[in-house]
Amino acid sequence: RNIFKVKKSNAEKSKKMEKEEKIFRETFMYDKEINVINTVTAECSVPSKRRVDLPVTAGEQLDVIDVTEGNAVICRNSGGRYGYVLVEHLNFR
């Protein structure tokens, strides 16, 4: 019985990830393939000031998806949300 619960939760999670990716592509007008360039750790907690910013908590693991002009990168968190994060808030080690 537990096997079905796991499969159901994985299906729900992948559906949520697909929805978040669709929102990201529409908001950012992003048509490139999504590849993880690097994995980083958030140095400090930062709330999002704009809709396109990704709120992060200290110690959170993030996937870097793309580098932008300026001092921000596009990241994805474990929940599948995408957004800009300033490089100064990240630890690349």
C-alpha positions in Angstrom: 0.0 0.0 0.0 2.8 2.4 0.8 4.2 2.0 -2.7 1.1 3.6 -4.2 1.4 6.6 -1.8 5.0 7.2 -2.9 4.1 7.0 -6.6 1.1 9.4 -6.0 3.3 11.9 -4.2 6.0 11.7 -6.9 3.3 12.3 -9.5 2.0 15.3 -7.6 5.5 16.7 -7.1 6.3 16.3 -10.8 3.0 18.0 -11.8 3.9 20.9 -9.5 7.4 21.1 -11.0 6.0 21.2 -14.5 3.6 24.0 -13.4 6.4 26.0 -11.9 8.5 25.5 -15.0 5.7 26.7 -17.2 5.2 29.8 -15.0 9.0 30.4 -15.1 9.1 30.1 -18.9 6.2 32.6 -19.3 7.4 35.1 -16.8 11.0 35.1 -17.9 10.3 34.5 -21.6 12.9 31.7 -21.3 13.0 29.4 -24.3 16.3 27.7 -23.8 16.7 24.2 -22.4 16.9 24.1 -18.6 20.2 22.8 -17.5 21.8 23.0 -14.0 25.1 24.8 -14.4 26.1 24.6 -10.7 24.7 23.9 -7.2 25.1 26.6 -4.6 24.2 27.3 -1.0 22.4 30.4 0.1 24.5 32.4 2.5 21.7 34.3 4.2 17.9 34.5 4.1 16.5 37.0 1.6 12.8 37.7 1.0 11.7 38.4 -2.5 11.1 42.1 -3.3 9.7 41.5 -6.8 7.7 38.7 -8.3 10.7 37.5 -10.3 13.0 37.2 -7.3 13.4 33.8 -5.6 13.0 34.0 -1.8 15.8 32.0 -0.1 16.7 30.9 3.4 20.2 30.5 4.8 21.7 27.2 4.1 19.2 26.3 1.3 20.6 24.4 -1.7 19.8 26.0 -5.1 20.4 24.9 -8.7 21.9 27.6 -10.9 20.0 27.5 -14.2 21.4 30.6 -16.0 23.8 33.5 -15.6 22.4 36.9 -16.4 24.0 40.3 -17.1 24.7 42.1 -13.8 25.1 40.5 -10.4 22.1 38.0 -10.4 21.7 34.4 -11.5 18.5 32.4 -12.2 18.1 29.7 -9.6 15.7 26.9 -8.9 14.9 25.8 -5.3 14.0 22.3 -4.1 10.3 23.1 -4.4 10.8 23.8 -8.1 10.4 27.6 -8.0 12.6 29.7 -10.2 13.8 33.3 -9.8 16.6 35.7 -9.6 19.1 35.6 -6.7 21.9 38.0 -6.2 25.4 36.4 -6.5 26.4 38.1 -3.2 23.9 36.0 -1.3 25.3 32.7 -2.6 28.2 30.4 -1.7 29.7 28.7 -4.8 31.9 26.3 -2.8 
